[in-house]
């Protein structure tokens, strides 16, 4: 895979904080299921639910 500009990567909005975040290599296989921008938001989002 060729290098891409960060602006060319897909983005989503965090389900907890509402801020946009971009695709990361570590989420490559699971991008469809990623809902939170960080572990902190993921923990807070699960606690609120």
C-alpha positions in Angstrom: 0.0 0.0 0.0 1.3 3.4 -0.9 1.6 6.2 1.6 -1.4 8.5 1.8 -1.8 12.0 3.0 -3.6 12.2 6.4 -6.3 14.3 4.7 -7.0 11.3 2.3 -7.7 8.9 5.2 -11.3 8.1 6.2 -12.6 9.8 9.3 -15.4 9.1 11.9 -16.9 11.1 14.8 -16.3 9.7 18.3 -19.4 8.3 19.9 -18.4 9.8 23.3 -16.7 13.2 22.8 -18.1 14.0 19.4 -14.7 15.0 17.9 -13.6 13.7 14.5 -10.8 11.2 14.3 -8.9 9.5 11.4 -8.2 6.0 10.4 -5.2 4.3 12.1 -3.1 1.3 10.9 -3.9 -0.6 14.1 -7.7 -0.3 13.3 -7.2 -1.7 9.7 -9.0 -5.0 10.2 -11.7 -3.6 12.6 -12.4 -0.1 11.2 -16.2 -0.8 10.7 -16.5 -1.5 14.5 -14.4 1.4 15.8 -16.7 3.9 17.6 -14.3 5.8 19.9 -11.2 8.0 19.3 -9.3 6.7 22.3 -9.2 4.2 25.2 -10.3 7.0 27.5 -13.5 7.7 25.5 -14.1 4.0 25.1 -14.1 3.5 28.9 -16.2 6.6 29.5 -18.7 5.6 26.8 -19.2 2.1 28.2 -19.6 3.5 31.7 -22.3 5.9 30.5 -24.2 3.3 28.6 
